[in-house]
Amino acid sequence: MDRSDVGSWLSGPERAPNEGYRGERLGLPQSGTGSLVGFGRRLVALFIDWFACLWLTRLFFPRVLPPASSLVTLGLFAAEVFVFTLLIGSSFGQRLLGIQLVSLTGRRPLPLGVAFRTLLICLAVPPLIWDRDGRGLHDRWTGFALVRR
């Protein structure tokens, strides 16, 4: 046992040489429109959404004190993600970065699936664990994928 044995799990799962690109198993293109979005781009979109909700909390609820203001911000965030994703297929931050939520079944995302996905995002842990295609557990469990528009 040497350092490479211990360090291998820190760098994440390795791809087998014949495994292909991210999203190939899902039938998505390797690059361009319809290809899977990377973690960094999704994270930036999440920060845009969160800071927009923080700003709205300060604007519309200026007298709410910190413990409650966090819950107000989380509620606004959940509402924003749910409503925008359901209506236009992406949250505010995702729309700015050219990201679209698609169902892997080919149908339009249903309200119950979008609500469950939003709940999982608010729990914070499922989006931080992803599969070999780079999809978070919240997308994997709901059958969705974030792709480039």
Sequence and secondary structure as in RCSB ss.txt:
>XXXX:A:sequence
MDRSDVGSWLSGPERAPNEGYRGERLGLPQSGTGSLVGFGRRLVALFIDWFACLWLTRLFFPRVLPPASSLVTLG
LFAAEVFVFTLLIGSSFGQRLLGIQLVSLTGRRPLPLGVAFRTLLICLAVPPLIWDRDGRGLHDRWTGFALVRR
>XXXX:A:secstr
  HHHHHTTTT     TTS STTTTTT  SSSTTSB  HHHHHHHHHHHHHHHHHHHHHH TT  HHHHHHHHHH
HHHHHHHHHHHHHSS HHHHHTTEEEEETTSS   HHHHHHHHHHHHHSSGGGSB TTS BHHHHHHTEEEEE 
